[in-house]
Amino acid sequence: MPSLTANNTNIETTKKRKILITGGAGNVGGSLACRLTQSPLNEVVVVDNLVTGSIEKLPPRDLPNFRFIKADVNDLDDLTPVMTAHQFNYVFHYAALVGVQRTLANPVAVLRDIDGIRNVLSLSKNTGVERVFFASSSEVYGEPVELPQHEETTPLNSRLPYAIIKNLGESYFRSYYQEFELPFNVFRFFNTYGPKQSTDFVVPKFIELARTNQDITVYGDGSQTRTFCYIDDNLDTVTRVLNDESLAGETINIGSDIEHTVLDLAERIIRMTGSRSKIRHLPPLEEGDMTRRCPDITKMRQILDRPLMSLDEGLERMLSLP
């Protein structure tokens, strides 16, 4: 595996590239598709079953270098004709059932996502894909045994199906490299927000409630911490990794390393919107609401090579949207 240095730079490509994004009708996947289609050198195909994704998050359908295919990556019969017909250079496997409440309520559906991981890797190996990228999650860390949370420390102490599948998925990607020499990257995404994120998630949910002066509900006393990464920081990091072959093999935390309590986030959004919303406390969740999240983003900072966006600036961008 390569070692990162502060001298890593974004290597612009002049070669035509065929890129598949599974789960590309979601927040991060859709944003990535929109970013990549800005270059005529990228031919982008998005596959999504639209269970949690949305057509509105995709690039314009009339773009000559973009195509959307409604399909389920967990179904080998759905995915095989897509990958054999297009002969992709790169595959971003972002498809997954997401959202704490949704994954807790649908554990069997979460476990089915392992089928999609196997399908993507097997077909990538057999169709000449040059590198595969896996959207993992901060959930692989479970309750933190160290802070900040470093890529080399994964305690496997979470019993949640979502966290288990992400851990198992990472093992699959590493194993395909070890046995078949299929280059890969693992991105461990921490809370990433942006214009395409649905109100199932905390930042857009709080903004919507504040704008309509509704109560904002917080589990427990709200002292649990999270970090909030604006989508542009995520995309800039991911595209630099895509464009730099020397970074293949790296597992990379992608997120902010500035902790905020959930209560602080709610109060901040109420203040910035001038809302009359009140904060209402609910009993703590029985499971799935980790007490702290804070990644070590040394690798991300070296790749990005610029300061990350502050939470206030990111919220201002969100609030400027209609």
C-alpha positions in Angstrom: 0.0 0.0 0.0 1.3 3.5 -0.8 2.1 6.0 1.9 0.6 9.5 1.8 2.8 12.5 1.8 2.0 16.2 1.9 3.2 16.5 -1.7 0.3 14.5 -3.2 -1.4 16.6 -5.9 -4.5 16.2 -8.0 -3.5 14.7 -11.3 -5.8 15.8 -14.1 -6.6 13.2 -16.7 -6.8 13.7 -20.4 -8.1 10.1 -21.0 -11.7 9.3 -21.6 -13.1 7.4 -18.7 -16.2 5.2 -18.2 -17.4 5.5 -14.6 -20.2 3.6 -12.8 -21.8 5.0 -9.6 -24.1 2.6 -7.8 -26.5 4.3 -5.5 -25.9 7.4 -7.6 -29.4 8.9 -6.9 -28.5 9.6 -3.3 -26.9 12.5 -1.5 -23.2 11.7 -2.0 -23.6 9.6 -5.1 -25.8 12.1 -6.9 -23.4 14.9 -6.0 -20.5 12.9 -7.3 -22.3 12.1 -10.5 -23.1 15.9 -11.0 -19.4 16.7 -10.4 -18.0 14.0 -12.7 -20.3 14.9 -15.6 -18.9 18.4 -15.6 -16.0 17.0 -17.6 -16.7 15.7 -21.1 -13.9 13.2 -20.6 -16.1 11.3 -18.1 -18.9 9.1 -19.3 -21.0 8.5 -16.2 -23.6 5.8 -15.6 -25.7 5.8 -12.5 -27.4 2.6 -11.3 -30.0 3.0 -8.5 -33.2 1.1 -7.5 -34.7 4.4 -6.2 -35.7 2.8 -2.9 -34.1 5.7 -1.0 -32.7 7.6 -4.0 -34.4 10.2 -6.1 -34.4 11.2 -9.7 -34.1 14.8 -8.7 -30.6 14.2 -7.3 -29.2 13.1 -10.7 -27.5 15.2 -13.3 -29.7 16.5 -16.2 -30.9 13.5 -18.2 -30.0 15.2 -21.5 -26.3 15.4 -20.8 -24.5 13.5 -23.6 -22.1 11.9 -21.1 -24.7 10.7 -18.6 -27.0 7.8 -18.4 -29.3 6.6 -15.6 -30.3 2.9 -15.3 -32.9 1.8 -12.8 -31.6 -1.5 -11.4 -30.9 -3.3 -8.2 -27.1 -4.0 -7.6 -28.1 -6.7 -5.1 -29.6 -8.6 -8.0 -26.8 -10.1 -10.2 -29.2 -10.4 -13.2 -29.8 -6.7 -13.0 -26.2 -5.6 -12.7 -24.5 -8.1 -15.1 -25.8 -6.6 -18.4 -24.9 -3.1 -17.3 -21.3 -3.9 -16.5 -20.6 -6.2 -19.3 -22.1 -3.8 -21.9 -20.2 -0.7 -20.7 -16.8 -2.1 -19.7 -16.2 0.6 -17.0 -12.8 1.9 -16.1 -13.9 2.8 -12.6 -16.7 1.8 -10.3 -17.9 3.7 -7.2 -20.0 1.3 -5.1 -22.2 3.8 -3.1 -25.4 1.8 -3.1 -26.6 0.9 0.4 -29.7 1.1 2.7 -28.9 4.2 4.8 -30.3 6.1 7.8 -30.2 5.0 11.4 -33.9 4.5 11.9 -34.4 2.9 8.5 -31.5 0.4 9.0 -32.7 -0.5 12.5 -36.2 -1.1 11.2 -35.0 -3.2 8.2 -32.1 -5.3 9.3 -32.7 -8.1 6.8 -32.7 -5.6 3.9 -29.4 -4.2 5.2 -27.9 -7.7 5.2 -28.9 -8.1 1.5 -26.4 -5.3 0.7 -23.6 -7.9 1.0 -25.0 -9.3 -2.3 -24.4 -6.0 -4.0 -20.8 -5.9 -2.7 -20.1 -9.4 -4.1 -21.8 -8.6 -7.4 -19.8 -5.4 -7.9 -16.5 -6.9 -7.1 -17.0 -10.1 -9.1 -18.1 -8.2 -12.2 -15.4 -5.6 -11.8 -12.7 -8.3 -11.7 -14.2 -10.0 -14.8 -14.8 -6.9 -16.9 -11.4 -5.2 -16.6 -12.3 -2.4 -14.1 -9.1 -0.5 -13.2 -10.1 0.5 -9.7 -13.1 0.2 -7.4 -14.2 2.6 -4.6 -16.3 1.6 -1.6 -18.5 3.9 0.4 -17.9 2.7 3.9 -19.0 4.5 7.0 -18.0 5.9 10.4 -20.3 3.2 11.8 -17.4 0.7 11.4 -15.8 2.3 14.5 -18.8 1.5 16.8 -18.4 3.2 20.1 -15.0 4.9 20.0 -12.0 3.2 21.7 -9.8 6.1 20.8 -10.3 9.7 19.6 -9.8 10.8 17.0 -10.8 7.7 15.2 -7.9 6.4 13.0 -8.2 4.3 9.9 -6.0 1.6 11.5 -8.2 1.1 14.5 -11.5 -0.7 13.9 -12.7 -2.3 17.1 -15.7 -4.2 15.6 -17.7 -3.5 18.7 -21.0 -2.5 17.0 -23.8 -5.1 16.7 -25.8 -3.1 14.2 -26.3 -4.8 10.9 -25.3 -1.7 9.0 -22.0 -1.5 10.7 -21.4 -5.2 10.3 -22.0 -5.0 6.6 -19.7 -2.0 6.1 -16.9 -3.9 8.0 -17.5 -7.0 5.9 -17.6 -4.9 2.7 -14.2 -3.5 3.5 -12.9 -7.0 4.0 -14.3 -8.0 0.6 -12.5 -5.1 -1.1 -9.2 -5.9 0.6 -9.6 -9.6 -0.2 -10.2 -9.0 -3.9 -7.0 -6.9 -4.0 -5.0 -9.6 -2.2 -6.3 -12.5 -4.3 -7.1 -10.9 -7.7 -5.0 -7.7 -7.5 -8.1 -5.5 -8.1 -7.1 -2.0 -7.0 -9.4 -0.3 -4.6 -10.0 2.5 -2.1 -12.2 2.5 0.9 -13.9 5.8 1.9 -15.1 6.0 5.5 -17.7 8.7 5.3 -18.6 10.7 8.4 -21.7 12.8 8.5 -21.8 14.5 5.1 -24.5 17.1 4.3 -25.4 19.2 1.3 -28.2 20.4 -1.0 -29.1 16.8 -2.1 -29.5 15.3 1.4 -33.0 14.3 2.4 -34.7 15.4 5.6 -34.2 11.9 7.0 -30.9 13.3 8.1 -30.1 15.7 10.9 -28.9 18.9 9.2 -31.7 19.3 6.5 -34.2 17.9 9.0 -33.3 20.6 11.6 -33.3 23.3 8.9 -36.7 22.4 7.7 -38.2 22.3 11.2 -36.6 25.6 12.0 -37.8 27.3 8.9 -41.4 26.3 9.7 -41.0 27.1 13.5 -41.7 23.5 14.5 -40.2 21.9 17.6 -36.8 20.3 17.0 -36.5 17.0 18.8 -33.2 15.9 20.2 -32.6 12.4 21.7 -31.4 12.4 25.3 -29.7 15.6 26.5 -28.2 16.3 23.1 -24.6 15.9 24.3 -23.7 13.3 21.8 -21.2 14.7 19.3 -21.0 14.5 15.6 -18.8 16.2 12.9 -20.3 17.7 9.8 -18.6 17.7 6.5 -20.0 19.8 3.6 -20.4 17.9 0.4 -17.8 19.9 -1.5 -15.0 18.8 0.8 -16.1 15.2 0.3 -16.2 15.5 -3.5 -12.9 17.3 -3.8 -11.2 14.6 -1.8 -12.8 11.7 -3.7 -12.0 13.2 -7.1 -8.4 13.8 -6.2 -8.1 10.1 -5.1 -9.7 9.1 -8.4 -7.2 11.1 -10.4 -4.1 9.9 -8.5 -3.3 6.2 -9.0 -0.6 6.4 -6.4 -3.4 6.6 -3.7 -4.9 3.2 -4.7 -5.1 0.9 -1.7 -5.7 3.6 0.9 -8.6 3.5 3.4 -9.5 7.2 4.1 -11.7 8.9 6.7 -13.7 11.6 4.9 -15.3 14.1 7.2 -14.7 17.0 9.4 -12.7 16.7 12.6 -14.5 19.5 14.5 -17.0 18.0 17.0 -20.4 19.6 17.7 -23.0 18.4 20.0 -26.4 17.7 18.5 -27.9 20.3 20.9 -25.4 22.9 19.6 -26.4 22.1 16.0 -30.1 22.6 16.8 -29.4 25.9 18.7 -27.1 27.1 15.9 -29.7 26.5 13.2 -32.5 28.1 15.2 -30.2 31.2 15.7 -29.1 31.4 12.0 -32.7 31.1 10.8 -34.2 33.4 13.3 -36.7 30.6 14.1 -39.2 30.4 16.9 -38.7 26.7 17.2 -38.3 25.1 20.6 -36.0 22.2 21.4 -37.8 19.2 22.7 -35.9 16.3 24.3 -36.9 12.7 23.7 -35.7 9.6 25.5 -32.3 8.4 24.3 -32.4 5.8 21.5 -31.9 2.3 22.7 -29.3 1.6 20.0 -27.7 3.3 17.0 -26.9 6.7 18.6 -23.2 6.6 19.3 -22.0 9.0 22.0 -19.1 10.5 20.0 -17.8 10.7 16.4 -14.6 12.3 15.5 -12.3 11.1 12.7 -8.6 11.4 12.3 -8.5 13.2 8.9 -4.7 13.5 8.5 -4.9 11.6 5.2 -7.8 13.7 3.9 -6.1 17.0 4.8 -3.0 15.9 2.8 -5.1 14.9 -0.2 -7.3 18.0 -0.1 -4.5 20.4 0.6 -6.7 23.2 1.7 -8.8 24.1 4.8 -12.1 22.4 5.2 -15.3 24.4 5.2 -16.6 25.5 8.6 -20.0 24.4 9.9 -21.3 27.9 9.8 -20.3 28.4 6.2 -21.8 25.1 5.2 -25.1 26.0 7.0 -25.1 29.4 5.3 -24.9 27.6 1.9 -27.7 25.3 2.9 -29.9 28.2 4.1 -29.3 30.1 0.9 -31.1 27.4 -1.0 -34.8 28.0 -1.9 
